[in-house]
Amino acid sequence: MCYRLLSDQNKAIKHLIAGYLVSFFSIFTNSGEITSIKGKKVPLYQGGYNQKILYISGMAISISKSQNSPAMEIAQAIVEHLSRNSASLFNVKVIPPGWIHIELVDSTLAAWLHCLTVSGNEECSLEQSEQAKSKISVPNRQLTNSLTIFKIQYAHSRCCSLLCTAAKEGLIELDRTNIKSFVSVKAISWLNCDKKLRLNHADESFLIYQLVKVVDNLVCADSGSSINWSKAGENLSQAFERFWCNCRIWGEVKIHDPELAQARLGLLIATQLVLRSVLEDKLGIVAPVEL
């Protein structure tokens, strides 16, 4: 099923970044310089919202404690490693006393959105190297109040309704092989002629931020068990409402900027996909196509 794409860890940006950090571990482990970090969890988390997708790693600080080496020197070595191997994917810098800030470039974010929203991408991967896949976690059926559930279900059904309307009007072509799934048949033009993301409105950026956050938690086995899924779903549904209230698809946008309209529809596809995974896979609740 299409929504099961989220079971593929390659769909989580956190896994993509962690893979490059683990490769730094491997280099030093193989050279005999750092052996105590083998098998340890990579310290990595998503930063707060600032209209960019930012991750922060304390790997250098963790290594410095066991190796009795300055964290800033280790952090700089990690940044140089990332710059050599993933310069086209991230912007990386060191922040004292040894934090590593990793910011996604627009083309990486566009590739991630493409993998979530276009049919035929079951094998699509942002990774440049093969990584082992994690096991799918057992759904955590948390108890929550009916109003919160309704908000999440309403946002999901609203996405479905808007996508059906857009498909009927010929604004987007959808693959409905699975009647409850919505994916685009054709690639969406996420980037403009300057290779910048078309979606630069504050509410578009915030919705993308929430999508990245929830997908990371859905896919990353090390964090999934501690997530309040009803709250995560509610936050995503609220971000969708903000987006829908302030970012138009029809009217002048459809007429004068159809590429932007399609990119916004792509966000609806991604939102529907992620909300469905939260509802069905984590909360054990039906994700209605209509209410």
C-alpha positions in Angstrom: 0.0 0.0 0.0 1.2 3.5 -0.8 1.0 4.8 2.8 3.4 2.0 3.8 6.1 4.0 2.0 6.6 5.5 5.5 7.8 2.2 6.7 10.9 2.6 4.6 13.6 4.3 6.7 14.9 6.0 3.5 11.9 8.3 3.7 13.2 9.8 7.0 15.6 12.7 6.7 16.9 11.9 10.1 18.1 8.5 8.8 19.7 10.1 5.8 21.8 12.4 8.0 22.5 9.8 10.6 23.9 7.6 7.9 26.6 10.2 7.1 27.4 10.6 10.7 27.7 6.9 11.2 30.2 6.8 8.3 32.4 9.2 10.3 32.2 6.8 13.2 33.2 3.9 10.9 36.2 5.8 9.5 37.7 6.5 12.9 36.8 3.1 14.3 38.5 1.3 11.4 41.6 3.5 11.8 41.8 2.7 15.5 41.5 6.3 16.6 38.0 6.0 18.1 36.7 2.7 19.3 34.4 3.5 22.2 31.7 5.0 20.0 31.0 1.7 18.1 27.4 0.7 18.5 26.3 3.8 20.3 23.2 5.8 19.2 24.0 8.8 17.1 23.1 12.0 19.0 20.9 13.9 16.5 17.7 15.8 16.8 15.7 18.3 14.7 16.1 21.9 15.6 13.3 24.4 16.3 11.2 26.0 13.5 13.0 28.8 11.7 11.6 28.3 8.2 14.5 25.9 7.5 14.9 22.2 8.2 17.8 22.1 10.7 19.3 19.2 12.6 21.7 19.5 15.5 24.2 16.8 16.5 26.2 16.6 19.7 28.3 13.8 18.4 31.6 15.7 18.8 30.8 16.6 22.4 30.0 12.9 23.1 33.2 11.7 21.5 35.3 14.3 23.2 34.3 13.1 26.6 35.5 9.6 26.0 38.6 10.5 23.9 39.8 13.5 26.0 40.0 15.6 22.8 38.6 19.1 22.2 35.0 19.0 21.0 35.6 21.8 18.6 38.4 20.0 16.8 36.3 16.8 16.5 33.3 18.8 15.3 35.4 20.5 12.6 36.6 17.1 11.4 33.0 15.8 11.2 32.0 19.0 9.3 34.9 18.4 6.8 33.8 14.8 6.4 30.2 15.8 5.7 31.3 18.6 3.3 33.4 16.1 1.3 30.6 13.5 1.1 27.3 15.4 1.2 28.0 19.0 0.2 25.1 18.9 -2.4 22.6 17.8 0.3 23.3 19.9 3.4 24.9 23.1 4.6 27.0 22.3 7.7 28.7 24.4 10.3 30.2 24.2 13.8 28.6 26.1 16.7 30.6 26.3 20.0 31.2 24.4 22.2 31.0 21.7 19.5 27.5 21.4 18.2 27.1 20.5 14.5 24.3 22.3 12.7 23.1 20.5 9.5 20.7 22.5 7.3 18.9 20.9 4.3 19.3 22.6 1.0 16.2 23.1 -1.1 17.1 20.4 -3.6 17.3 17.8 -0.9 14.0 18.8 0.5 12.5 18.7 -3.0 13.8 15.1 -3.5 12.3 14.1 -0.2 8.9 15.5 -1.1 9.1 13.8 -4.5 9.7 10.4 -2.8 6.6 10.9 -0.6 4.2 12.2 -3.3 4.8 10.5 -6.6 3.7 7.0 -7.6 6.3 4.4 -8.5 8.8 5.5 -5.9 8.7 2.4 -3.7 12.4 2.1 -4.3 13.2 5.8 -4.2 15.9 6.7 -1.7 17.7 9.9 -0.8 20.6 7.9 0.4 23.8 7.5 -1.6 24.8 4.3 0.2 23.0 1.1 1.2 21.8 1.0 4.8 20.0 -1.7 6.8 16.3 -1.2 7.2 14.7 -1.1 10.6 11.8 -3.3 11.6 8.3 -1.8 11.5 7.3 -1.0 15.0 4.0 -2.3 16.5 1.3 0.4 16.5 1.0 2.3 19.8 -2.8 2.7 20.3 -2.7 5.6 22.7 -5.9 6.7 24.4 -6.9 10.3 23.5 -10.0 12.5 23.6 -12.5 12.4 20.8 -12.1 16.1 19.9 -8.4 15.6 19.1 -9.1 12.5 17.0 -11.8 14.4 15.1 -9.4 17.2 14.3 -6.9 14.7 12.9 -9.5 12.8 10.9 -11.1 16.0 9.6 -7.7 17.3 8.4 -7.1 13.9 6.6 -10.5 13.9 5.0 -10.2 17.5 4.0 -6.9 16.7 2.2 -8.6 13.9 0.4 -11.5 16.1 -0.7 -9.3 18.9 -2.0 -7.2 16.4 -3.9 -10.3 14.8 -5.5 -11.5 18.2 -6.6 -8.2 19.1 -8.1 -8.0 15.9 -10.0 -11.5 16.4 -11.4 -10.5 19.8 -12.6 -7.4 18.5 -14.2 -5.0 20.4 -12.0 -3.2 17.2 -11.0 -3.3 13.6 -12.1 -3.6 11.1 -9.2 -2.8 7.4 -9.0 -5.9 5.9 -7.2 -4.8 2.2 -7.5 -5.6 2.1 -3.8 -8.9 4.0 -3.3 -7.8 5.4 0.0 -4.3 6.6 -1.2 -3.4 9.7 -3.1 -0.2 10.0 -5.0 0.7 12.0 -8.1 1.2 10.2 -11.4 3.7 12.8 -12.6 6.6 14.5 -10.9 5.8 17.8 -9.2 7.9 20.9 -9.9 9.1 21.7 -6.4 11.9 23.9 -7.5 11.8 27.2 -9.5 14.2 28.2 -12.2 16.7 29.4 -9.6 16.6 25.9 -8.0 14.8 27.3 -4.9 11.8 25.7 -3.3 8.6 27.2 -4.7 7.0 26.8 -1.2 8.4 29.7 0.7 5.4 31.1 2.5 5.7 30.9 6.3 2.8 28.5 6.6 4.1 26.3 3.8 7.5 26.1 5.6 5.8 25.3 8.9 3.8 22.5 7.4 6.9 21.0 5.8 8.7 21.3 9.1 5.9 19.3 10.8 5.8 16.7 8.1 9.6 16.1 8.4 9.3 15.9 12.2 6.4 13.4 12.1 8.0 11.2 9.4 11.2 11.1 11.3 9.3 9.8 14.3 7.2 7.4 12.3 10.2 5.8 10.7 13.0 6.0 13.3 12.6 3.0 15.6 14.8 4.6 18.3 12.3 7.4 18.9 8.9 6.0 17.9 8.1 4.4 21.3 8.3 7.7 23.2 6.1 9.8 20.9 2.7 11.2 21.9 1.0 10.3 18.6 -2.3 12.1 19.3 -0.4 15.3 20.0 1.8 14.8 16.9 -1.2 14.3 14.7 -2.9 17.3 16.2 0.1 19.5 15.6 0.3 18.4 12.0 -3.5 18.9 11.5 -3.2 22.4 12.9 -0.2 23.2 10.6 -2.4 22.0 7.7 -5.2 24.3 8.7 -2.8 27.3 8.8 -1.5 26.3 5.4 -5.0 25.9 3.9 -6.2 29.3 5.3 -3.3 31.3 4.0 -2.0 29.5 0.9 -4.5 29.4 -1.9 -4.5 26.8 -4.7 -7.5 27.9 -6.8 -8.4 31.3 -8.2 -5.5 33.5 -9.3 -2.9 31.0 -8.2 -4.3 28.3 -10.4 -4.5 30.7 -13.3 -1.3 32.7 -13.0 1.0 30.2 -11.2 -0.1 26.6 -11.9 3.3 25.2 -10.8 2.8 26.7 -7.3 -0.7 25.4 -7.2 0.6 21.9 -8.0 3.3 22.2 -5.4 0.7 23.1 -2.8 -1.3 20.1 -3.9 1.8 18.0 -3.4 1.9 19.2 0.2 -1.7 18.0 0.5 -0.6 14.6 -0.8 2.2 14.4 1.8 0.0 15.6 4.6 -2.7 13.0 3.8 -0.1 10.3 3.6 1.5 11.2 7.0 -1.9 11.8 8.8 -3.1 8.4 7.6 0.0 6.7 9.0 -0.5 8.4 12.3 -4.2 7.5 12.5 -4.0 3.9 11.3 -0.5 2.7 12.2 0.0 4.5 15.5 -3.4 5.3 16.9 -5.2 2.3 15.4 -8.1 4.5 14.2 -9.7 4.8 10.8 -8.4 7.5 8.5 -11.6 8.6 6.7 -11.6 9.7 3.1 -14.7 11.7 3.8 -16.7 12.7 6.9 
